Amino acid sequence: MSGTVPLVRYRSLEAFPGLAHGISTRQGGVSQGPYASLNLGWTVGDEAAHVEANYRRLAGALGVCREDLTTTWQVHGSRILRAGESDRGRMIDKADGIITDVPDVPLIQRYADCTPLLVYDPRHHAAGLAHAGWRGTVAGVATSLVRAMREAFGSDPADLLAVVGPAIGPCCYEVGPEVVGAVRRSLPPAWPLLSVPRSNGETVGDLDSAVHGRLHFDLWEANRRQLAVAGVGRVEVAQVCTRCQRDVYFSHRGDGGLTGRFAAVVMLRH
């Protein structure tokens, strides 16, 4: 059963046998219709029995215990929680990031165009996950994740390895004035985070001449930049657009708002 669930792994993290990690796709599950097939979202309208079966398949593919999966109630913010031994298997609280230095506590977060952030500290053997939509990105969830690792475990950001996973790309993420204003206030300089799409799909940076036109926001670069500014030693960017590859990943934009959720998981091994 576990062999039917494809998982995406990243070279920078695979080098460390003490860390298990993976990002699921929309394939290998039992859900039907718009949730087909490995939907891991409980609140999107899918049948609960199907979602539970999908979690068991994912856990099997990862080689972890389903009952140990540890998560948060995601709210599009920048709060980061620390998971200890007593938190194993729980939905801890409202937050968009979770970290641990306890082996065999698999951390999981869910996505459908928002950005998965995976972080590992090989020196202190600690790891973390975050969920970065546009609200979390402008609130600095990537920065908060690095700060939480430093404060909780004494992590030197230069030792950290991070992955910016599949998310809606700058090719497809058209945003309006609310997002544009938030990006300009919170993430200066706005270029190259905001761009004006050409009719052929290419982008240019003449933002002032297109104030009333369409702008695209680069979630990948915004989060990569925050991690780099925070001092993270190595950042691997997947550069995979979930809307462009909606046959592989659930995409809220690409699927018209009715879709499932894929997941990112990290777990420390002894």
C-alpha positions, 0 to 999 in steps of 0.5 A: 500500500505504501508503495502506491503513494509517490513522495517528493524528496529534496537532495539537500535534506536526503544527505542526512540519514537522521532526517525523514522528509517528504512532500506528497502529491495528489496521487495514491489515495482513495478520495473521489471527485475534486479531492482525488486522490490523496487529499489530506485536508479535513475541512474541504468537504471530503469524506472523513473516512477517505481522508483517514485512509489517505493519512494511513497511506501517507504514513505507510509511505513515510515509514511513520506511525499514523497516530504519531502525526503531529500538526497545528491548526493553520491560520495564515499567520507567523506563529511557530510552536515547539512540539515535545514528546507530549505533543506527539500525535496531537493538533497542538494549537493555532499556528503556521509553523512547528519545530521539534528536537524530539526523534520520532515525532513526525511534523505535518502541514497541509497546502494547496498553492501556499508555500511549504518551508522545511528546515533542518539543523544537523548540528543540533538535530532539530527540524521544522515546518511552516506554511506560507501563504501570502499573509504568512509570507508578509507576516514573516513566517520564514523569519519566525521559523528561523528565530524559533529554531535559534531560540528553542535549540540554539541553532546557528542559522548558518548551519540550517538547511531549508527547502522552499517547496512546491507552491503557486509560482510567479507565473500564475499568482496574480494578486490585487491591491490588498496583497500588493500594498502588503508586499510593498509595506512589509517586504521592500524592495518589492521588485523582484517580488512583484512583476507585471505579466506580459501577454506572452507570459514573461514579466517585467518590473515596471510596477509604477506604470501598471499600478492599475493593472495586474501584478504577480507575486513571487512567493518562492523568492519572498520566502527564499529571501527571508530565509537568506536574510535570516542567515540560513546557510543553504536554501533549496527552491523547488521552483515548481508551480502547483497551478501549472502542475495541478495534475500533480499537486492540489491547487486552490487557484487551478482547481477553482477553489474546490480541491484537496490538500497535499502535505509536507512531513519532517521527522527526526530519526534516532 
